[in-house]
Amino acid sequence: MKITITKNEKEFDCTAAWRIIGQMLNEPESVIGLSTGRTTGNLHRLVGEIYTKYPFKVDTVTFFGLDEVTNVPREYAGACYTMLKTELMDTLGIKEENFLMLPTISGDFEQSCRDFQQEIANRGGVCLGLGESGHLGFNQPESPFGGEAWVTRMNVELEERIRRETGTPPDKELGGATLGIKNIMQARRIVLVAKGTNKADIVKRMLEGPVTTDVPASILQLHPNCEFLLDEAAASMLNC
């Protein structure tokens, strides 16, 4: 288990951005999974800024999103597709065929989830953000460790934040399509990122507590190639 602690948020974003860039430079045909949210937005934009100044080969890289908001158009401001496209894909000039996402709308979400996980099976790694409840993607506490791609209800606090930040009215139903924890654990390499004092308690439970579905991210203790990238604030409660 590798733990990297940066001195501040700026160093955190820079370190995380270079993890993604390094993967692309070392393996130009990489398949890289990304998560969205307050933790990852700045580091995605930083990857784009570095690429703009110092262009490198990206046309053979495939990106995919770990999860997606359901029952909204893809163009919706809170859709993971739109956020990743705005934060990074457009800047890198990634073609649609190299940008894999779960659908926001589907007549058969179970089949769509199966198709998505099949498409990325046995490929690439994942850059994960840690939710304040310890969730991974939309896999909330009590989600099964053996679960595959599925559609679930959002955590209440997360849904409230998404509605608040995107102006979504309460009568608009939101859900979450996500890769399952089993799919995540099959990634060859994982970088779990967390920053801020609001993540300190769950980071401690994730790294120093038992492996339990109460904290889905705790399963990453068992992954053979997972780096936990934290800033000092997020790591402030750790014993190390």
C-alpha positions in Angstrom: 0.0 0.0 0.0 1.6 3.3 -1.2 0.6 6.5 0.5 1.8 9.9 -0.9 1.2 13.0 1.1 1.7 16.5 -0.4 2.3 19.7 1.5 -0.7 21.6 0.1 -3.5 21.6 -2.5 -1.3 23.1 -5.3 1.3 20.4 -4.9 -1.5 17.8 -4.7 -3.0 18.9 -8.0 0.4 19.0 -9.7 1.4 15.6 -8.4 -2.0 14.0 -9.5 -1.8 15.7 -12.9 1.6 14.3 -13.5 0.4 10.8 -12.6 -2.0 11.0 -15.5 0.5 12.6 -17.9 3.2 10.1 -16.9 0.8 7.2 -17.7 0.1 8.7 -21.2 3.8 9.3 -21.9 4.9 5.9 -20.8 2.1 3.9 -22.4 0.6 5.9 -25.3 -2.2 3.3 -25.8 -3.3 3.5 -22.1 -7.0 3.3 -21.1 -7.4 5.7 -18.3 -10.5 6.0 -16.0 -11.3 9.3 -14.4 -13.7 10.4 -11.7 -15.4 13.8 -11.5 -16.0 16.2 -8.5 -14.4 18.9 -6.4 -11.3 16.8 -5.8 -10.4 16.1 -9.5 -11.6 19.1 -11.5 -8.5 21.3 -10.9 -6.1 18.4 -11.6 -7.9 17.6 -14.9 -7.6 21.2 -16.0 -3.9 21.2 -15.0 -3.3 18.2 -17.3 -4.8 20.3 -20.1 -2.7 23.3 -19.3 0.5 21.3 -19.4 -0.5 19.6 -22.6 -1.3 23.0 -24.2 2.2 24.3 -23.3 4.1 21.0 -24.1 2.0 18.9 -26.5 2.5 15.2 -26.6 0.9 12.2 -28.2 -2.7 11.5 -27.0 -4.5 10.2 -30.1 -4.1 6.6 -29.1 -5.1 7.1 -25.4 -8.6 6.1 -24.4 -10.4 7.7 -21.4 -13.5 6.5 -19.7 -15.6 7.9 -16.8 -16.1 5.8 -13.7 -19.7 6.8 -13.3 -22.5 9.0 -14.6 -25.6 10.9 -13.5 -28.8 9.3 -14.9 -32.1 10.8 -16.2 -30.5 14.0 -17.5 -29.2 14.9 -21.0 -25.5 14.4 -21.7 -25.2 18.2 -22.2 -26.5 18.8 -18.6 -24.0 20.7 -16.5 -23.9 18.1 -13.8 -23.4 15.1 -16.2 -20.0 13.5 -15.7 -19.7 13.4 -19.5 -20.0 17.2 -19.8 -17.7 17.8 -16.8 -14.9 15.6 -18.2 -15.4 16.9 -21.7 -15.1 20.5 -20.5 -12.3 19.9 -17.9 -10.0 17.8 -20.1 -11.3 16.0 -23.3 -11.8 19.1 -25.4 -8.4 20.5 -24.4 -6.6 17.2 -25.4 -8.7 16.9 -28.5 -9.8 13.4 -27.6 -12.2 11.9 -30.2 -15.6 10.6 -29.1 -14.6 7.0 -30.0 -11.8 7.3 -27.4 -14.0 8.7 -24.7 -16.1 6.0 -23.2 -19.0 6.9 -20.8 -22.0 5.3 -19.3 -25.2 6.7 -20.8 -27.2 9.3 -19.0 -30.4 8.0 -20.5 -31.2 4.4 -21.6 -34.1 2.2 -22.3 -32.3 -0.7 -20.6 -29.7 0.4 -18.0 -28.8 -3.1 -17.0 -27.8 -4.0 -20.6 -26.0 -0.6 -21.0 -24.0 -1.3 -17.8 -23.0 -4.7 -19.0 -22.0 -3.3 -22.4 -19.9 -0.6 -20.8 -18.0 -2.9 -18.4 -17.4 -5.3 -21.3 -16.0 -2.5 -23.4 -13.3 -1.6 -20.8 -12.8 -5.1 -19.4 -9.1 -6.0 -18.8 -7.9 -2.5 -19.8 -6.2 0.4 -18.1 -6.3 1.9 -14.6 -8.5 4.3 -12.7 -7.9 7.7 -11.1 -10.4 7.7 -8.2 -11.8 10.4 -6.1 -12.8 9.5 -2.5 -16.4 10.5 -1.5 -17.0 11.9 2.0 -18.9 8.7 2.9 -16.1 6.6 1.6 -18.0 5.9 -1.6 -16.3 5.0 -4.9 -18.1 6.3 -7.9 -21.7 5.9 -6.9 -21.0 2.8 -4.9 -22.3 4.0 -1.5 -21.8 2.4 1.9 -23.1 -1.2 2.0 -22.6 -1.7 -1.8 -21.4 -5.2 -2.4 -17.7 -5.7 -2.9 -18.5 -8.2 -5.7 -20.8 -5.9 -7.5 -20.4 -5.0 -11.2 -21.7 -2.0 -13.2 -25.1 -1.0 -12.0 -27.5 1.9 -11.4 -28.0 3.0 -7.8 -29.5 5.9 -5.9 -27.1 8.7 -4.9 -26.1 9.4 -1.3 -28.5 12.0 0.0 -25.8 14.6 0.7 -24.2 14.0 -2.7 -27.5 14.4 -4.5 -28.2 17.6 -2.5 -24.8 19.0 -3.5 -25.2 18.2 -7.1 -28.6 19.8 -7.2 -27.3 22.9 -5.4 -24.2 23.3 -7.6 -26.1 22.7 -10.9 -29.4 24.3 -10.1 -31.3 21.0 -10.6 -35.0 21.3 -9.3 -36.2 18.8 -6.7 -38.8 17.3 -9.1 -36.0 16.1 -11.5 -35.1 12.5 -10.5 -31.4 11.8 -10.4 -29.6 8.5 -10.2 -26.1 7.2 -10.6 -24.8 4.6 -13.1 -21.4 3.4 -12.0 -18.8 0.7 -12.4 -19.1 -1.7 -9.5 -16.4 -2.3 -6.9 -15.5 -5.6 -8.5 -14.8 -3.7 -11.8 -12.7 -1.1 -10.0 -10.6 -3.8 -8.3 -9.8 -5.3 -11.6 -8.0 -2.2 -12.8 -4.2 -2.7 -13.2 -3.4 0.5 -11.5 -5.4 2.8 -9.2 -4.6 6.3 -7.9 -7.1 7.3 -5.1 -7.1 11.0 -4.6 -8.4 12.9 -1.6 -7.9 16.4 -0.3 -9.2 18.7 2.3 -10.0 18.5 6.0 -13.5 17.3 5.3 -11.9 14.1 4.0 -9.7 13.5 7.0 -12.0 11.2 9.0 -13.0 9.0 6.1 -9.3 8.8 4.9 -8.4 7.5 8.4 -11.2 4.9 8.3 -10.3 3.9 4.7 -6.6 3.3 5.5 -6.4 2.4 9.1 -9.8 0.8 9.7 -11.1 -2.7 8.7 -12.0 -3.6 5.2 -15.8 -3.2 5.3 -18.7 -2.3 3.0 -19.4 0.5 5.6 -16.4 2.3 3.9 -16.4 1.0 0.3 -12.9 2.6 -0.4 -11.4 0.4 2.4 -11.3 -2.5 -0.1 -8.5 -0.6 -1.9 -6.2 -1.7 1.0 -6.2 -5.1 -0.8 -5.4 -3.8 -4.3 -1.9 -4.8 -5.5 -1.1 -1.5 -7.2 -3.0 1.3 -5.5 -1.5 4.7 -4.6 -3.4 6.8 -2.1 -2.6 10.5 -3.0 -3.5 12.9 -0.2 -2.8 16.5 0.8 -1.7 17.2 4.4 -5.3 18.2 5.4 -6.8 14.9 4.2 -4.0 13.0 5.9 -4.1 15.0 9.2 -5.8 12.2 11.2 -3.5 9.4 10.1 -1.1 7.8 12.6 1.7 7.6 10.0 
